Amino acid sequence: MPPVHRVPSVGPHEAELSVAVGSADEPAHLAGITHLTEHLLLRLAGLTATFTNGTTELRTVTFTVQGDAEACRGHLARLARAVREVDRLTDEDVRTELRILDREDPLRSGDAVPSPATLRWGVTGAGTAGGSWPTVHALTRHDVVAWVRRWFTAERAVVVLLGSWGADDAAPTVDLPTGGAALDPTMRVPTGRTSPVAVPSAFGGLVLSVVVPVRAAFALALVVEADLFAEVRHVRGLAYEVSTSTTRVDAASVLLELTVGSAPEVASEAAVAVVREARRRADEGFSATARERVRVAAGAALADPAAVSRRSADLVVERTLLGWPSDDATEDLERIAALDAEVLRRAWSDALGSLVLMVDEEADLDGDALGSELGLPVDLLAPVTTLSAREFERASRGVRRWRSSVVPRLAWSSFALSGTDLLVRQGSEAWSVDLTATAVALVRGDSVVLVGDDGRRVNVDASEVRRGSALVQGIVDVVAGFAPERVRRIEAPDRVADAP
């Protein structure tokens, strides 16, 4: 039985079951499985008249229920039964929820695009494969059952009660199985990219991403949003949406992302404006209006008992399951309201050393010109190692080659397999791709998408190469030879079939 914590608060009975598993625990070839599992466990638990929900985060899954005490107890009991009897899942259940996930987040579930976190930590660290998971369509009932048995155990769970739970209200009985993966509250994210960089992105608009210290994260999210909104939206009219979001990644760090919904034709101009304003605030500090927003927001939270209780409940989960030290929720909000302007400026200045900027790939991205304006290197996410024409010819000598035309001089693309290296030439450019660095090889029909550990992607479509089926099979055989679990096959119908 997981421990039960009561957080005094007003309002209706509310209960939460949190489990220490999230996208941070997913290997790249199973990216998206925790979110799919959350959906499927709620499906097994069944519908009721109570208000229920589930949320998958970087490190935790949380199931919530709101109603009277009996309804809350009943829902958590049914969830625990769903975990114990996960074998009741059918293949049709999995197919149904995959269709729902596809509609919930079509870009992430349908294409292997990098996220800001993927670019920072790669697809094998900090759950960043969850930033983009076409692999979700290759997941099976067997994958989900094994995932539940490994992670959804009593030792990795905690129950938090909020609202009108009195001393006479019996706490929920959550009969989860024991065993599975041991709880490790000391887990930290790997060291990420620290050199600022700009990259093209399949996401629209642009995203500015930095890593900030926990104690300044709440305030920085507010002041950055306020001052960047004023500059990019109000003054320059380059976007309607300018907003921030935060994700805590370990005991000390938070990933802060600023999203700017600019149109492709002005995305490059917006990117320059965002970076310049971000640097100006690092030098001059944030405006008085932006700093006042912090005081107002913290004060509003302090005046709302439900908000303080909500934050207190989050802190219980973080301390119990993740081992993260934390202050009392009220004291923390009071400290935030009083943060010094110079403290915020220094924290933001330090954070810009970790800047990753993603710019809409539909924009006119001239790498050298944009990089010069931004004062940032632009990484166009080409395959791993660049080769000259002479190096490509030398590396592919004596091995089978595949071309896009029967006439070598007219071939736009050329491929070769040399040991565990895939050699690629397109026009005047050429690369060598180390297949042993493949995090996942996603196969659909006669095409394969190779996603590297660093988030780079290579798509090989047999229809675009003479006798290309043999090339695709050769690539798959190489990856399967050292990591068969990384070869994932998509066979689902309808929209899923349009995924790479």
C-alpha positions as CSV (number, residue, x, y, z in Angstrom):
1,M,0.0,0.0,0.0
2,P,1.4,3.4,-0.9
3,P,1.6,6.1,1.9
4,V,-1.3,8.5,2.3
5,H,-0.7,12.2,3.0
6,R,-3.5,14.7,3.9
7,V,-3.1,18.3,2.8
8,P,-5.6,20.5,4.7
9,S,-7.6,22.6,2.3
10,V,-11.1,23.8,1.5
11,G,-13.5,22.5,-1.2
12,P,-14.8,19.1,-2.3
13,H,-13.0,15.8,-1.5
14,E,-10.1,15.3,-3.9
15,A,-7.7,12.4,-4.1
16,E,-4.5,12.0,-6.1
17,L,-2.5,8.8,-6.9
18,S,0.9,9.7,-8.1
19,V,3.4,7.2,-9.4
20,A,7.2,7.8,-9.9
21,V,7.4,7.1,-13.6
22,G,7.3,9.5,-16.5
23,S,8.8,10.3,-19.9
24,A,12.2,10.5,-18.2
25,D,12.1,6.7,-17.8
26,E,11.3,6.0,-21.4
27,P,14.0,4.7,-23.8
28,A,13.7,6.3,-27.2
29,H,12.2,3.2,-28.8
30,L,9.3,3.3,-26.3
31,A,8.8,7.1,-26.3
32,G,5.2,7.9,-25.4
33,I,4.5,4.7,-23.6
34,T,3.8,6.4,-20.2
35,H,1.2,8.7,-21.6
36,L,-0.4,5.7,-23.5
37,T,-0.4,3.7,-20.3
38,E,-2.1,6.5,-18.4
39,H,-4.9,6.5,-21.0
40,L,-5.3,2.7,-20.9
41,L,-5.4,2.4,-17.1
42,L,-8.2,5.0,-17.0
43,R,-10.0,3.0,-19.7
44,L,-9.7,-0.2,-17.6
45,A,-10.9,1.7,-14.5
46,G,-14.0,2.7,-16.3
47,L,-16.3,5.8,-16.5
48,T,-18.1,7.1,-13.4
49,A,-20.1,10.2,-12.5
50,T,-17.0,11.6,-10.6
51,F,-14.6,14.1,-12.1
52,T,-11.5,12.1,-13.1
53,N,-8.3,12.9,-15.0
54,G,-4.7,11.7,-15.6
55,T,-1.5,13.7,-16.3
56,T,1.8,12.4,-17.5
57,E,4.9,14.5,-16.6
58,L,8.6,14.2,-17.0
59,R,9.0,12.1,-13.7
60,T,5.5,11.3,-12.6
61,V,2.0,10.1,-13.6
62,T,-0.9,11.5,-11.5
63,F,-4.5,10.3,-11.5
64,T,-7.0,12.7,-9.9
65,V,-10.6,12.3,-8.7
66,Q,-13.0,14.8,-7.2
67,G,-16.3,14.1,-5.6
68,D,-17.5,12.8,-2.2
69,A,-15.3,10.6,-0.1
70,E,-16.9,7.4,-1.3
71,A,-16.6,8.2,-4.9
72,C,-12.9,9.1,-4.5
73,R,-12.2,5.9,-2.7
74,G,-14.0,3.9,-5.4
75,H,-12.1,5.4,-8.3
76,L,-8.7,4.8,-6.8
77,A,-9.7,1.3,-5.9
78,R,-10.7,0.7,-9.5
79,L,-7.4,2.2,-10.7
80,A,-5.5,-0.1,-8.4
81,R,-7.4,-3.1,-9.8
82,A,-6.6,-1.9,-13.4
83,V,-2.9,-2.0,-12.5
84,R,-3.2,-5.4,-10.9
85,E,-5.2,-6.8,-13.7
86,V,-3.5,-5.0,-16.6
87,D,-3.7,-8.3,-18.6
88,R,-7.4,-7.4,-19.2
89,L,-6.2,-5.0,-21.8
90,T,-7.0,-6.0,-25.4
91,D,-5.3,-5.1,-28.6
92,E,-8.4,-3.1,-29.6
93,D,-8.1,-1.1,-26.4
94,V,-4.6,-0.1,-27.4
95,R,-5.6,0.7,-31.0
96,T,-8.5,2.9,-29.7
97,E,-6.2,4.9,-27.4
98,L,-3.6,5.3,-30.1
99,R,-6.2,7.0,-32.3
100,I,-7.1,9.3,-29.4
101,L,-3.5,10.2,-28.7
102,D,-3.0,10.9,-32.4
103,R,-5.8,13.6,-32.2
104,E,-4.6,14.9,-28.8
105,D,-1.2,15.9,-30.1
106,P,-0.9,15.2,-33.9
107,L,2.5,16.8,-34.5
108,R,4.3,15.0,-31.7
109,S,2.6,11.7,-32.4
110,G,2.9,11.9,-36.2
111,D,6.4,13.1,-36.9
112,A,9.9,12.6,-35.4
113,V,10.6,16.3,-34.8
114,P,13.0,17.5,-32.2
115,S,11.8,19.3,-29.1
116,P,13.9,21.9,-27.3
117,A,14.7,19.4,-24.7
118,T,15.7,16.8,-27.3
119,L,18.2,19.2,-28.7
120,R,19.5,19.9,-25.3
121,W,19.8,16.3,-23.9
122,G,19.3,14.1,-26.9
123,V,16.6,11.5,-27.2
124,T,18.0,9.2,-24.5
125,G,18.1,11.7,-21.6
126,A,15.6,13.5,-19.4
127,G,12.6,12.0,-21.1
128,T,13.2,14.2,-24.1
129,A,12.2,11.5,-26.6
130,G,8.7,12.4,-25.3
131,G,9.1,15.7,-27.2
132,S,8.4,13.7,-30.3
133,W,7.1,10.2,-30.4
134,P,6.0,8.6,-33.7
135,T,7.3,5.5,-31.9
136,V,4.0,5.5,-30.0
137,H,2.3,4.0,-33.0
138,A,4.5,1.0,-32.8
139,L,3.7,0.3,-29.2
140,T,1.9,-3.0,-28.4
141,R,-0.2,-4.4,-25.7
142,H,2.8,-6.4,-24.6
143,D,4.9,-3.2,-24.2
144,V,2.2,-1.6,-22.0
145,V,1.7,-4.7,-19.8
146,A,5.4,-4.9,-19.2
147,W,5.7,-1.2,-18.5
148,V,2.9,-1.3,-15.9
149,R,4.4,-4.3,-14.1
150,R,7.8,-2.7,-13.9
151,W,6.8,0.8,-12.8
152,F,3.3,1.0,-11.3
153,T,4.0,-0.5,-7.8
154,A,3.2,0.5,-4.3
155,E,6.8,1.4,-3.5
156,R,6.8,4.0,-6.3
157,A,3.4,5.6,-5.4
158,V,1.9,8.1,-3.0
159,V,-1.7,9.2,-2.3
160,V,-2.5,12.8,-1.5
161,L,-5.9,13.9,-0.1
162,L,-7.1,17.4,-0.5
163,G,-10.4,19.2,0.3
164,S,-12.9,18.2,3.0
165,W,-11.3,15.0,4.2
166,G,-12.1,14.9,7.9
167,A,-10.7,12.6,10.7
168,D,-13.7,10.4,10.3
169,D,-13.3,9.9,6.6
170,A,-11.6,6.6,5.8
171,A,-8.6,7.0,3.5
172,P,-8.7,5.3,0.1
173,T,-7.4,1.7,-0.1
174,V,-5.0,1.6,-3.0
175,D,-3.9,-2.1,-3.4
176,L,-1.0,-1.8,-5.8
177,P,1.3,-4.7,-6.5
178,T,4.8,-4.7,-5.0
179,G,8.2,-5.3,-6.6
180,G,9.2,-3.9,-10.0
181,A,11.8,-1.2,-10.5
182,A,13.4,0.2,-7.3
183,L,12.7,3.8,-6.5
184,D,15.8,6.0,-7.0
185,P,15.0,9.5,-5.8
186,T,18.6,10.7,-6.5
187,M,18.3,10.5,-10.3
188,R,19.6,13.5,-12.1
189,V,19.4,14.5,-15.8
190,P,22.6,14.2,-17.8
191,T,24.6,17.3,-18.6
192,G,23.0,19.1,-21.6
193,R,24.1,21.4,-24.4
194,T,25.5,24.6,-22.9
195,S,26.6,26.4,-26.1
196,P,23.8,28.6,-27.5
197,V,22.5,27.4,-30.9
198,A,19.6,27.9,-33.3
199,V,18.0,25.1,-35.3
200,P,15.1,24.7,-37.7
201,S,11.9,23.1,-36.4
202,A,8.8,21.4,-37.6
203,F,6.9,23.3,-34.9
204,G,5.5,26.6,-36.1
205,G,6.8,30.0,-34.9
206,L,9.8,29.8,-32.6
207,V,10.8,28.5,-29.2
208,L,13.5,29.9,-26.9
209,S,14.6,27.4,-24.3
210,V,17.0,27.9,-21.3
211,V,17.7,26.1,-18.1
212,V,17.1,28.2,-14.9
213,P,17.6,27.6,-11.2
214,V,14.6,26.2,-9.3
215,R,14.4,29.1,-6.9
216,A,14.1,31.7,-9.6
217,A,11.9,29.7,-12.1
218,F,8.5,31.0,-11.1
219,A,9.5,34.6,-11.2
220,L,11.6,34.3,-14.4
221,A,8.7,32.7,-16.3
222,L,6.6,35.7,-15.4
223,V,9.1,38.5,-16.2
224,V,10.4,36.9,-19.4
225,E,6.8,36.5,-20.7
226,A,5.9,40.0,-19.8
227,D,8.9,41.8,-21.3
228,L,9.1,39.6,-24.4
229,F,5.4,39.9,-25.0
230,A,5.7,43.7,-24.8
231,E,8.5,43.8,-27.4
232,V,7.5,41.1,-29.9
233,R,3.7,41.4,-29.8
234,H,2.9,44.9,-28.6
235,V,5.8,46.9,-30.1
236,R,6.7,45.0,-33.2
237,G,3.5,43.1,-34.0
238,L,5.4,39.9,-35.0
239,A,3.1,37.4,-33.2
240,Y,-0.1,37.1,-31.3
241,E,1.0,34.4,-28.8
242,V,4.0,34.9,-26.6
243,S,3.9,32.6,-23.6
244,T,6.2,30.7,-21.2
245,S,6.1,27.2,-19.7
246,T,8.3,25.5,-17.2
247,T,9.3,21.8,-16.6
248,R,11.3,20.9,-13.5
249,V,14.0,18.4,-14.5
250,D,15.8,17.7,-11.3
251,A,16.3,19.0,-7.7
252,A,18.1,22.2,-8.9
253,S,17.0,22.9,-12.5
254,V,13.9,23.9,-14.5
255,L,13.6,24.0,-18.2
256,L,12.0,27.3,-19.2
257,E,10.5,27.7,-22.7
258,L,9.2,30.8,-24.4
259,T,6.9,30.1,-27.3
260,V,6.3,32.7,-30.0
261,G,3.5,32.0,-32.5
262,S,4.9,34.0,-35.4
263,A,3.9,33.3,-39.0
264,P,6.6,31.7,-41.3
265,E,7.1,34.9,-43.3
266,V,8.2,36.8,-40.2
267,A,9.7,33.9,-38.1
268,S,13.3,34.9,-38.8
269,E,12.6,38.6,-37.9
270,A,10.8,37.5,-34.7
271,A,13.7,35.2,-33.8
272,V,16.1,38.2,-34.1
273,A,13.8,40.4,-32.0
274,V,13.4,37.7,-29.3
275,V,17.1,37.1,-29.0
276,R,18.0,40.8,-28.9
277,E,15.4,41.5,-26.2
278,A,16.4,38.5,-24.2
279,R,20.0,39.7,-24.2
280,R,19.0,43.3,-23.4
281,R,17.1,42.1,-20.3
282,A,20.2,40.1,-19.3
283,D,22.2,43.3,-19.4
284,E,19.7,45.9,-18.2
285,G,17.4,43.8,-16.0
286,F,13.6,43.4,-16.3
287,S,11.1,46.2,-16.5
288,A,9.3,47.5,-13.4
289,T,6.0,46.3,-14.9
290,A,7.3,42.8,-15.3
291,R,8.7,42.6,-11.8
292,E,5.4,43.9,-10.4
293,R,3.7,41.0,-12.2
294,V,5.7,38.6,-10.0
295,R,4.6,40.3,-6.8
296,V,0.9,40.4,-8.0
297,A,1.0,36.7,-9.1
298,A,2.6,35.5,-5.9
299,G,0.2,37.6,-3.8
300,A,-2.8,36.2,-5.6
301,A,-1.6,32.7,-5.0
302,L,-1.0,33.4,-1.3
303,A,-4.6,34.7,-1.1
304,D,-6.1,31.6,-2.7
305,P,-6.2,28.7,-0.2
306,A,-6.8,26.3,-3.0
307,A,-3.7,27.4,-4.9
308,V,-1.5,27.0,-1.7
309,S,-3.0,23.6,-1.1
310,R,-2.4,22.6,-4.7
311,R,1.3,23.6,-4.5
312,S,1.6,21.9,-1.1
313,A,0.3,18.7,-2.7
314,D,2.9,18.9,-5.5
315,L,5.6,19.4,-2.9
316,V,4.5,16.2,-1.1
317,V,4.9,14.2,-4.3
318,E,8.3,15.8,-5.1
319,R,9.7,15.1,-1.7
320,T,8.2,11.6,-1.3
321,L,8.8,10.2,-4.8
322,L,11.7,12.2,-6.2
323,G,13.6,13.2,-3.1
324,W,13.6,16.9,-4.0
325,P,14.0,19.3,-1.1
326,S,11.4,22.0,-0.9
327,D,10.2,24.9,1.2
328,D,6.8,25.3,2.8
329,A,4.5,26.4,0.0
330,T,3.5,29.7,1.8
331,E,7.1,30.6,2.7
332,D,8.2,29.9,-0.9
333,L,5.5,32.2,-2.4
334,E,6.5,34.9,0.1
335,R,10.1,34.6,-0.9
336,I,9.2,34.8,-4.6
337,A,7.2,38.0,-4.1
338,A,10.2,39.7,-2.6
339,L,12.9,38.6,-5.1
340,D,15.4,41.3,-5.8
341,A,15.6,42.7,-9.4
342,E,19.4,42.1,-9.5
343,V,18.9,38.5,-8.5
344,L,16.5,38.0,-11.4
345,R,18.8,39.7,-13.9
346,R,21.8,37.6,-12.9
347,A,19.8,34.4,-13.1
348,W,18.6,35.3,-16.5
349,S,22.1,36.3,-17.7
350,D,23.5,33.0,-16.5
351,A,20.6,31.1,-18.2
352,L,21.3,32.5,-21.6
353,G,24.5,30.5,-21.7
354,S,22.2,27.5,-22.2
355,L,20.0,29.1,-24.9
356,V,18.5,26.8,-27.6
357,L,16.4,28.6,-30.2
358,M,14.1,26.7,-32.6
359,V,12.8,28.5,-35.7
360,D,10.0,27.5,-38.0
361,E,11.6,25.4,-40.9
362,E,9.1,27.0,-43.3
363,A,10.8,30.3,-42.8
364,D,13.6,31.3,-45.1
365,L,16.5,30.0,-43.1
366,D,19.8,31.0,-44.6
367,G,22.0,29.6,-41.9
368,D,24.9,32.0,-42.3
369,A,22.8,35.1,-42.6
370,L,20.4,34.3,-39.8
371,G,23.3,33.2,-37.6
372,S,25.0,36.5,-38.2
373,E,21.9,38.5,-37.2
374,L,21.2,36.3,-34.2
375,G,24.8,36.1,-33.1
376,L,24.3,32.4,-32.8
377,P,25.6,29.4,-34.7
378,V,22.8,27.8,-36.8
379,D,22.7,24.0,-36.8
380,L,20.7,22.7,-39.7
381,L,20.5,19.3,-38.2
382,A,22.2,17.5,-41.1
383,P,23.3,13.9,-40.5
384,V,26.1,13.3,-38.1
385,T,29.5,13.6,-40.0
386,T,29.9,15.8,-43.0
387,L,32.0,14.3,-45.9
388,S,33.6,15.9,-48.9
389,A,32.8,14.4,-52.3
390,R,36.2,12.7,-52.4
391,E,35.7,11.3,-48.8
392,F,32.3,9.9,-49.8
393,E,33.8,8.2,-52.9
394,R,36.7,6.8,-50.9
395,A,34.4,5.5,-48.1
396,S,31.9,3.9,-50.5
397,R,34.5,2.2,-52.7
398,G,34.2,-1.6,-52.9
399,V,30.7,-1.7,-51.3
400,R,27.2,-1.8,-52.8
401,R,25.7,1.5,-53.8
402,W,22.2,2.6,-54.4
403,R,21.3,5.6,-56.5
404,S,18.1,7.6,-57.4
405,S,18.9,7.2,-61.1
406,V,20.2,4.5,-63.3
407,V,22.7,7.0,-64.7
408,P,25.2,7.8,-61.9
409,R,25.8,11.4,-63.1
410,L,22.1,12.1,-63.0
411,A,21.5,10.7,-59.6
412,W,20.5,13.3,-57.0
413,S,20.9,10.9,-54.1
414,S,23.4,8.1,-53.5
415,F,23.6,5.6,-50.6
416,A,26.1,3.0,-49.4
417,L,26.4,0.7,-46.4
418,S,30.0,0.3,-45.1
419,G,30.1,-1.8,-42.0
420,T,27.9,0.1,-39.4
421,D,28.1,3.4,-41.4
422,L,25.4,4.6,-43.7
423,L,26.9,6.9,-46.4
424,V,24.6,9.5,-47.8
425,R,25.1,11.9,-50.7
426,Q,22.5,14.4,-51.8
427,G,23.5,16.8,-54.5
428,S,26.8,18.3,-53.6
429,E,26.6,17.4,-49.9
430,A,27.5,14.1,-48.2
431,W,27.4,12.6,-44.7
432,S,28.4,9.5,-42.8
433,V,25.8,8.2,-40.3
434,D,27.0,5.9,-37.5
435,L,24.1,3.4,-37.2
436,T,25.4,2.3,-33.8
437,A,24.2,5.8,-32.6
438,T,20.6,5.1,-33.7
439,A,18.2,5.5,-30.8
440,V,15.3,4.1,-32.8
441,A,14.8,2.8,-36.4
442,L,11.2,3.4,-37.2
443,V,10.0,1.1,-40.1
444,R,6.9,1.6,-42.1
445,G,6.5,-0.4,-45.3
446,D,9.5,0.2,-47.5
447,S,10.8,3.2,-45.6
448,V,12.9,3.7,-42.4
449,V,13.4,6.7,-40.2
450,L,16.6,6.7,-38.3
451,V,16.6,8.9,-35.2
452,G,20.0,9.4,-33.7
453,D,20.9,9.8,-30.1
454,D,21.3,13.5,-30.6
455,G,17.9,13.9,-32.2
456,R,19.0,14.1,-35.9
457,R,16.9,12.2,-38.3
458,V,17.5,10.5,-41.6
459,N,14.6,9.2,-43.7
460,V,15.3,6.5,-46.3
461,D,12.4,5.8,-48.6
462,A,12.8,2.8,-50.9
463,S,10.5,4.3,-53.6
464,E,13.1,7.1,-54.1
465,V,16.0,4.8,-54.7
466,R,16.6,2.1,-57.3
467,R,16.2,-1.3,-55.6
468,G,15.7,0.7,-52.5
469,S,14.0,-2.2,-50.6
470,A,17.4,-3.9,-50.3
471,L,18.9,-0.7,-48.9
472,V,16.1,-0.3,-46.3
473,Q,16.4,-4.0,-45.2
474,G,20.2,-3.7,-45.0
475,I,19.9,-0.7,-42.7
476,V,17.4,-2.5,-40.5
477,D,19.6,-5.6,-40.4
478,V,22.5,-3.5,-39.1
479,V,20.5,-1.9,-36.3
480,A,18.9,-5.2,-35.4
481,G,22.3,-6.8,-35.2
482,F,23.3,-4.7,-32.2
483,A,20.0,-3.5,-30.7
484,P,16.9,-5.4,-32.0
485,E,14.6,-3.7,-29.6
486,R,15.3,-0.3,-31.3
487,V,13.7,-1.5,-34.5
488,R,10.1,-0.5,-34.3
489,R,7.5,-1.3,-37.0
490,I,4.4,0.8,-37.7
491,E,1.5,-1.1,-39.2
492,A,-1.5,0.8,-37.9
493,P,-4.1,2.0,-40.4
494,D,-5.7,5.4,-41.2
495,R,-3.8,8.6,-40.2
496,V,-1.1,6.6,-38.4
497,A,-0.1,5.3,-41.8
498,D,0.9,8.9,-42.7
499,A,3.6,8.9,-40.0
500,P,7.2,8.5,-41.2
